Amino acid sequence: MQTIDLLLEDQHFFAGLGPPALRVLSGCARNTHFAPGQYLFRETEPAGTFYVIRTGRVAVEVHDPRGGAVVVDTVEDGGVVGWSWLVPPYQWLFDARAVSHTSAIGFDAMCLRGRCDADPALGYALLQRVTEVMSERLQAARVRLLDLYGAPR
């Protein structure tokens, strides 16, 4: 059985942080599991947890009033789900649903924000990593929109 510290070391998202930072983060972390179809979080709920997917697949969805859920992204092994924990009012903007059996490291948002406030260097390192994920997702969404609507003529 691996400790949370060792699980964090195995995740690309935390590469370069070093053992002292990982020990601080592990105090906010727990190992979580989701069955297919189970929601990690729902839109408009308080954003209380941040997830790093260890194994499995998670669909990030938005509700379409005309026809239910629309998948806007899929996150797999090593990916990150949920950054609303970092931005007030700390409320989910999307749904996240396990597509397959999923194991993740879940971080308590209040604990994580407290640790980041107490250690600005750690907070900045996490912010850099989350911002990189956000940038990649925005770029992927841009490409999907171009595919959907075509290039301007």
C-alpha positions as CSV (number, residue, x, y, z in Angstrom):
1,M,0.0,0.0,0.0
2,Q,1.4,3.4,-1.0
3,T,1.2,6.4,1.2
4,I,-0.3,9.7,-0.2
5,D,3.2,11.1,-0.3
6,L,4.3,8.4,-2.7
7,L,1.1,8.7,-4.8
8,L,1.8,12.4,-5.2
9,E,5.4,11.7,-6.2
10,D,4.1,9.6,-9.1
11,Q,1.9,12.4,-10.5
12,H,3.3,14.5,-13.3
13,F,1.3,17.5,-12.1
14,F,3.5,17.7,-9.0
15,A,6.9,17.2,-10.8
16,G,9.6,19.4,-9.4
17,L,7.9,20.3,-6.1
18,G,10.2,18.2,-4.0
19,P,9.5,16.1,-0.9
20,P,8.9,19.0,1.6
21,A,6.2,20.5,-0.5
22,L,4.6,17.1,-1.2
23,R,4.5,16.4,2.5
24,V,2.6,19.7,3.0
25,L,0.2,18.9,0.2
26,S,-0.4,15.3,1.4
27,G,-1.9,16.7,4.6
28,C,-4.8,17.9,2.5
29,A,-5.1,14.8,0.3
30,R,-7.0,11.6,0.4
31,N,-7.3,8.6,-2.0
32,T,-10.8,8.5,-3.6
33,H,-12.6,6.1,-5.9
34,F,-15.6,6.6,-8.2
35,A,-17.8,4.1,-10.0
36,P,-18.8,4.6,-13.6
37,G,-21.6,7.2,-13.8
38,Q,-20.7,8.6,-10.3
39,Y,-20.3,12.4,-10.1
40,L,-17.1,13.9,-8.7
41,F,-18.9,17.2,-8.5
42,R,-21.9,19.0,-9.9
43,E,-22.3,22.5,-11.4
44,T,-23.3,25.2,-8.9
45,E,-22.2,23.1,-5.9
46,P,-19.5,24.5,-3.6
47,A,-16.0,23.6,-5.0
48,G,-14.6,21.8,-2.0
49,T,-12.2,19.4,-3.7
50,F,-9.6,19.4,-6.4
51,Y,-8.7,16.1,-8.1
52,V,-5.7,14.5,-9.8
53,I,-6.8,11.4,-11.7
54,R,-4.6,8.4,-11.0
55,T,-6.5,5.9,-13.2
56,G,-9.7,6.0,-15.1
57,R,-11.6,8.5,-17.2
58,V,-13.7,11.5,-16.2
59,A,-16.1,13.5,-18.5
60,V,-16.3,17.2,-17.8
61,E,-19.8,18.2,-18.8
62,V,-22.0,21.3,-19.1
63,H,-25.8,21.2,-18.9
64,D,-27.6,22.0,-22.1
65,P,-31.2,23.0,-21.3
66,R,-32.3,21.6,-24.8
67,G,-30.9,18.1,-24.3
68,G,-29.1,17.3,-21.1
69,A,-25.3,17.0,-20.6
70,V,-22.7,17.9,-23.2
71,V,-19.2,16.5,-22.8
72,V,-16.8,19.4,-23.2
73,D,-13.6,17.6,-22.1
74,T,-12.4,14.2,-21.0
75,V,-9.6,13.8,-18.4
76,E,-7.6,10.6,-18.0
77,D,-4.7,9.2,-16.0
78,G,-2.5,12.0,-14.6
79,G,-5.0,14.7,-15.5
80,V,-6.4,17.3,-13.2
81,V,-10.1,18.0,-12.6
82,G,-11.5,21.1,-11.1
83,W,-9.9,24.5,-10.6
84,S,-12.9,26.3,-9.2
85,W,-11.5,25.6,-5.7
86,L,-9.0,28.3,-6.5
87,V,-11.3,31.1,-7.7
88,P,-14.0,32.8,-5.6
89,P,-16.9,32.2,-5.1
90,Y,-15.5,28.6,-5.1
91,Q,-18.4,27.1,-7.0
92,W,-18.3,24.4,-9.7
93,L,-18.9,25.7,-13.2
94,F,-19.2,22.2,-14.7
95,D,-20.2,18.6,-13.8
96,A,-17.5,16.0,-13.6
97,R,-18.6,12.4,-14.0
98,A,-16.6,9.1,-13.9
99,V,-16.9,7.3,-17.3
100,S,-15.0,4.3,-16.0
101,H,-13.8,3.1,-12.6
102,T,-11.7,6.0,-11.5
103,S,-9.1,6.4,-8.7
104,A,-8.1,10.0,-7.8
105,I,-6.2,12.0,-5.2
106,G,-8.7,14.4,-3.8
107,F,-7.5,17.6,-2.1
108,D,-9.6,19.4,0.5
109,A,-9.9,22.9,-1.0
110,M,-10.0,24.9,2.3
111,C,-7.0,23.0,3.5
112,L,-5.1,23.6,0.2
113,R,-5.9,27.3,0.2
114,G,-4.7,27.6,3.8
115,R,-1.5,25.9,3.0
116,C,-1.0,28.1,-0.1
117,D,-1.6,31.2,2.0
118,A,0.9,30.1,4.6
119,D,3.5,29.3,2.0
120,P,3.3,31.7,-0.9
121,A,6.1,29.9,-2.9
122,L,4.0,26.7,-2.7
123,G,0.9,28.6,-3.7
124,Y,2.6,30.1,-6.7
125,A,4.0,26.7,-7.8
126,L,0.5,25.3,-7.7
127,L,-1.0,28.3,-9.4
128,Q,1.5,27.9,-12.2
129,R,0.5,24.2,-12.6
130,V,-3.2,24.9,-12.5
131,T,-2.8,27.8,-15.0
132,E,-1.0,25.5,-17.4
133,V,-3.9,23.1,-17.3
134,M,-6.4,25.9,-17.8
135,S,-4.4,27.2,-20.8
136,E,-4.2,23.7,-22.4
137,R,-8.0,23.2,-21.9
138,L,-8.8,26.6,-23.4
139,Q,-6.6,25.9,-26.4
140,A,-8.3,22.5,-26.9
141,A,-11.8,24.2,-26.6
142,R,-10.7,26.8,-29.2
143,V,-9.7,24.0,-31.6
144,R,-13.0,22.1,-31.0
145,L,-14.9,25.3,-31.7
146,L,-13.0,25.8,-35.0
147,D,-13.8,22.2,-36.0
148,L,-17.4,22.7,-35.1
149,Y,-18.1,26.0,-36.7
150,G,-15.3,26.0,-39.4
151,A,-12.7,28.6,-40.0
152,P,-13.9,32.1,-40.9
153,R,-14.0,32.8,-44.7
